[in-house]
Amino acid sequence: MKYFIALFFLFTLTIQAQFQINGIVKDATTKKPLPFASIVSNEDTNTISDVDGKFSLVSKNKITSITVSYIGYTKNTLTVDNAKIFYKIALEQKTNPLHEVLVSNVNPALAIIKKTIENKTKNNPQEKLKSYEFKAYNKLIVTANPDSIHGDIDSVFVNNPYGKYLKEIDSTDYKFKLLIKKQHLFQTEKISQYQYDGKRLKETILGTKMAGFKQPVYEILSFNLQSFSIYDTKYELFETKYNSPIARDALKDYNFKLLDTVTINGRNAFMVYFKNKKEKRTAGLEGILYIDETNYAVAKAIMRIKGILDISAIHEFNYIPEENLWFPTQKKFKIVKGNNDDDIKILGGTIQFDGDIKEDLTPRKREESDYVYLLSQTNNFDIQYNSTVKINKPIVAVEIKDDAISKPESFWNEFRKDSLDSRSQKTYLSLDSISIKKRIESRLNLLRKVLTGYVPFKSWDFDLRKIISYNNYEGLRLGLGGITNDYFSKKYRIEGYTAYGLRDSEFKYNIGIGTRVNKFSNTWISLNYTDDLREIASIDYAVEKRAFKIYDPRAINFSTLYRYEQWKIALESKIIPKVESTLALASTFVTPQFNYIYSLNGKSYSSYNMTTATFSLKWSPYSDYMQTPTGKIESEKRFPKFTLQLIQSLPDVLKNDFNYTKVDFKADYQIKYLNGQRTFLLFEAGKAFGDLPLPQLYNNAPNNLNKETIIKRITFAGKNSFETMFFNEFFSSEYMTFQFKHGFNRIFILKKLKPSLDFVTRMAWGKMENPENHIGIDFKTLEKGYIESGIELNKIFNGLGLGGYYRYGPNQLSKFEDNIAIKLTFVLNLGI
């Protein structure tokens, strides 16, 4: 207890020594916070309140008074008390509130914004300057304002007949307040060099450190919190794009209001408030633009979104007289909790905001996350422009130097704008110590491996997908397999697996070796031999690694498989910008494991040889990539994504039996909204030209059992599969499918019962050339099309849910109940 009291006074004195004043600005009558209020100290240090009306004013000199002003309100000047560091400031509305100034019935703000839009090209540094480069220091913290936490003492003395004794009471807030006075919850820093050569912009991270990690979580370093440029047509805020308030068509989306004129860098600027016209229906972008009165450039910008998260972003600029240009010098970004009834995790769960209880129910007790916020601040320096800029490795948007994680303290002291305060220093010491003691980093690395389907053991990663599985042909399948990791070698790899089916009593296996020929493009050459089984008429994109699933719902019901013995040599590379590619040559001997014969030109094939060349690529045009010391990663996953695969048989090579060409295409698009809803769109198409047996054609991913009753057909729903389509019901030599899925907000029933509601529709069309050539299996074709729709109630209990689907349209069955499929769903959110 004495220790806690000592800490309390120590950190109070520490904060005061920095001349920091915190507070909140509210309307005196309504008690509602006033965002973007102006706070100016006696020695001209200034700031503005955030979306909650809160502010923090820091000065190197002693602050004796502050003046708070807000458009339409009377200014309030307060004398600063040295013993007080948090102020609740109430402003009174003026008797004649400020209205929009109208000149000749025209809103002057609209004229200003039109001029700003007209002059965008002249004022955008990436349009006006031939090139530029600068360095930037960024610090990101997850923390809380200790003065906003009403923590009580954690124990009291209680009298009883035997004297006084110490009684502990609920002290969560109190302990959290003491912790947050001492340190931040999370902290990371980086020094970057930005280069623009007239065509592209690249960030090279020269140094980085992350509290609690020897090797940082690289994805956090590239997290796109706010747009780099205020002049982008789409302004991005926390990975969500909004139409910019100075886009060409901004006037149809925003209302504008001229508030005032201010002075920035000795130049007059209009202060224009903007607000999305549709904000009543959805969270919209609003804020303030400071527009230079002379050249109509943006001299400062404040952007905000207030919804389930309250997000604010500030862009500050410095005027360059010789170029008549405002150049960006500082960015700030802040997230605080909004009004949400569902838990929200960001930065891979580093920061979490707990959901609220509905207003008509008993309010929950305030949790620690109610006080937590994320703050990122970037300062640009050493700015140079119109000089020769040479960008190395331009195909990646972000590159982390190999020595970035091992920079000495002298490097940081050279580039930091200010030295670290005591809280930041102790954050590194504390989190590093905790990380070592609890082996957090090693556990995180283990978790990252597990999420991709592997468990590392020294130099070998065991493949979790190979241990146990089940299907109707093999029965229970037991196996063991994996691949070597970086502890074995960063240049060479060995992989393989073996498996045994208890029902078919057969062994299957794979063995492969590979070597990396280029680190930057992650180019590998590999040689593999496989003897295994595969679902007939399924699509296998060589460029796509199979995603790890705790269970594979469709595979449980497989009964028609084919055996393949294959030699394959492959070249994998990411050398093409935003493209993953694979080129493979393979010789495959196929034996269907069911009653089937392919008849071609008077000859019957119960097994056959195939020699093929495969070119497969996945293009992510809107994603950004990061080059790390351990390899290239997709740092910003954006949609749409496109996958294309071409398979060409090689006649008269290694006893090849058929001459054909096969083309497959897939387009994947996803939209995630800040309010928690999400939309998924998927289009797939494929066509086989020439002669090809049924096992190598298309089945459209069916997932329904051919049983008599709905109850007997209940099984697990698959991913992107047709739940009402029976196995082996349809086959095609060319096909198209379109799938739409929309997930709504979670439905609140109880605190622990909040299922999510998803609506799904799937459509398919197909055609089969020469169906008479396929003997031994009866099937239908899809010339008339196929449609199903369904509703899923997911995450009812521990990830389990329930889905109902209905088949209708041209291929609807005569019995009503045969068109219905009831499926269990399982959704497990795995993330770090």
Residue, then its C-alpha position, 0 to 999 in steps of 0.5 A: m500500500k505504501y508503495f502504491i502511494a509513493l508511486f502516486f505522488l511520484f508520477t503526479l510530480t513527473i506529469q506536472a514537470q512536463f507542463q501538461i494540462n488535460g481537460i474536456v470542453k462541453d456545452a454548459t447547457t447540454k453537457k455534450p462534448l464540443p469537438f474541435a474546440s480551440i485551446v490556446s495557452n498564455e505562451d501561444t501553445n495551442t491545440i484542439s479538442d478531439v472527437d470527445g471534446k478532450f484535449s491535452l496541451v503540452s508545453k516546455n514553458k510554464i502555463t499560467s492561463i488558457t483560453v478556450s474558444y468555439i464557434g458560436y460560443t463565448k470564449n472562456t479564459l482560465t487561470v492555471d492552478n499548478a496543483k491541477i492538471f485536469y479541467k472540465i470547461a463549460l462554454e456558454q452559447k452566444t445569444n445570437p449563434l453563428h449562422e452560415v454567412l450568405v452572400s447573394n444567396v450563395n454559401p461562401a464555403l461552397a465557393i472556397i471548396k470549389k476553388t480548392i478542388e479546381n487547384k488540387t493539381k497545383n497544390n498536391p505535392q505528388e502532382k506539382l513536385k517532380s520528386y521528393e524525399f524525407k525522413a519520418y519519426n512515428k510513435l504509436i502507443v496504446t494507453a489511457n489518460p489516468d485522470s479520466i479513471h475514477g479509481d478508488i483505493d484498494s483497501v480500507f481499515v474497518n473497525n470491529p470489536y477486536g480492533k481495526y483490520l485491513k479489508e480489500i475491496d474491488s480495486t480494478d480501476y485503482k490498479f489500472k490507474l496506477l499501472i497507466k500512470k507508470q507506463h503505456l499498454f503498448q508502444t512501438e517506434k519507427i524511423s522511415q525514409y519516404q521517397y517519391d520519384g514522380k511515379r511511385l511512393k515507397e517507405t523504407i523503415l530504417g529503424t524500428k522497436m516494439a515494446g515486448f518484442k525483439q523481432p517486431v510484429y511487422e504487420i503492425l508497422s504497415f497498418n494503414l491508419q490514415s491516408f498519406s495524402i489529403y488530396d487522394t480522391k478516396y480518403e482512407l481512415f482506418e482501412t475504410k475508404y470515404n469519398s474525400p471532401i475535396a474530391r471532384d464530386a464532393l459537393k454531392d456528398y458533403n455540406f460545408k460551412l465557413l466558420d472563421t479565418v485563422t493564421i497558419n505559418g503567417r498566412n491567412a486560411f479559411m476554416v471550413y467545416f464539412k459533414n457527410k450528408k448521409e451521416k444520420r443513416t451511417a457513420g460519415l466523415e466530418g471535420i475541418l479543412y484549413i484552406d489557404e486564402t491565396n492559393y486554395a491549398v489545404a494548410k491543415a485538415i482534421m478528419r473524424i468518424k464517430g460510430i462504434l469507434d471514435i476516430s480522428a486524424i489530423h494532417e499538418f503542413n508547412y508552407i514552402p514560399e519558393e514553391n508556393l506549396w504546403f508540404p505535409t509535416q505531421k500526422k496524428f491519429k487517435i482511436v477511442k471507444g464509441n457506442n458499440d454493443d460488440d467486442i472490437k479488436i484492432l491491431g491484431g488484438t493489441i487493443q480491444f474495446d469491450g461491447d456495451i449492454k443494450e440501453d434497456l438492460t442493466p448497464r454494465k460496469r465500466e471496464e478498463s477498455d472504456y478508458v483506453y485509446l490508441l494514438s499514433q503521431t508522425n513527424n516529417f523532417d529532412i525534407q528535400y524536393n525536386s532532386t534526383v530520387k532513385i528508389n531501390k526495389p520499387i515493387v514493394a510499398v514498404e521495405i524494412k532494412d535487415d538491421a532495422i531491429s538492431k539500431p543502437e540508442s544513439f540512432w534513436n536519440e538522433f532522430r526522435k523529435d523529443s526524448l522519451d518521457s518516463r512512461s515511455q521509457k518504463t513501457y519498454l523496460s516493463l513490457d520487455s521484462i514481462s515478455i521474457k518472463k512469460r515467453i510472450e514472443s515465443r508463444l506468439n511465434l508459436l501461435r502464428k505457426v499454429l494459425t497457418g496449420y503447423v506446430p514447430f519442433k526445432s528445425w521441423d514444422f509438423d503439419l496439423r492437417k496431416i494428422i487425422s481426417y475422415n472421408n467415406y472412401e478412406g474412413l479414418r485417415l491417420g498421418l504425419g508430415g511437415i516441412t523444414n523451417d528457417y532453423f534448418s535452412k533459409k535457402y533449402r527445404i525438405e517436405g513430405y508426409t505419409a498417411y494411412g486409410l483405415r478403410d481402404s488399407e492403403f498408404k499415401y505419401n509425398i516427398g519433396i525438396g526445394t531451394r530458394v534462388n532469390k530472397f527478395s522475390n521469394t523464388w523457389i525451385s522444387l521437386n516433388y513426388t506424390d502418391d495420394l487421393r483427390e476429389i474428382a472434378s475439383i479445382d486446385y489452383a497451384v498458386e494457392k496454398r491450402a488454408f488451414k482448417i480445424y476440420d474440412p466439412r466437405a471432405i467428410n462426405f467424399s466417396t468418389l476420389y481418384r488416385y494420382e501418382q505424380w512427379k512435379i517440378a515447380l518454380e514459385s515466385k513473387i517477382i512480378p509486382k503484386v503477383e504470386s505465380t507458379l510455373a509447374l511441369a508434371s507427369t501424372f498417372v490417374t486411376p479413378q477409385f470408382n466405376y468409371i471409363y472414359s471412351l474416346n475415339g473407340k478406345s476406353y480408359s480406366s486409367y491414364n497418363m497426363t503430362t502437363a505444363t501449368f501456369s498459375l498466378k494470383w494478382s492483388p492489384y490494390s494490396d500493398y506488400m512489405q519486404t521484411p528481413t524474413g521475406k515479403i508479406e502482403s501488408e495491406k490486404r485489399f480487394p478485389k483479388f484475381t486468380l488465373q490458371l492455365i493448364q496445357s497438356l504436352p502431346d507425345v511427352l512421357k506417354n501423355d494420353f490426351n490433348y487439352t487446354k484448361v483455363d480457370f479464373k476466380a475473382d474475390y471481393q470483400i467489403k468490411y464496414l466499421n459498423g461490423q457488417r461485411t459483404f463477400l462476392l465470389f465469381e468463378a469460371g472455367k473451361a476445358f478445351g479438347d479431350l479430358p476425363l471427368p475426374q479433371l472436369y468441374n463439379n461446382a463444389p457440392n455439399n449435400l448427401n443423397k439421403e431420404t430425409i432432411i434430418k439424415r442430410i444434416t452435416f457441416a456447411g462448407k466454405n463457398s460450397f453449394e449446400t443443396m447440391f448433391f454429390n456427383e449430381f452435376f458435372s461440367s466441362e465449362y462453368m460459371t458460378f457467382q456467390f453473394k454473402h452478407g453478414f449483418n450485425r450480431i444479434f444481442i440475446l444475452k451477454k454470452l449469446k450474440p449470434s451473427l446473421d448471414f444471408v447467402t445466395r449462390m448461382a451456377w451455370g454449366k455445360m458438358e461437351n460429349p457427355e456420352n464419353h463418360i461411362g459408369i456414373d450418372f450425372k446431370t448438366l447445368e445448361k438451365g442454371y442452378i440457384e440456392s439461397g440461405i440464412e445462417l445464424n452463426k456463432i450461437f455457441n462456441g463458434l457453432g451455428l445453424g444454417g438453412y438453405y433452399r434450392y429453387g429455379p430451373n433445377q428445383l426438385s419436384k419434392f419440396e423437402d428435397n430442396i431444403a438443406i439444414k447445416l451446422t456451421f462452425v466459425l472460429n475467429l483465429g487472429i493475432 
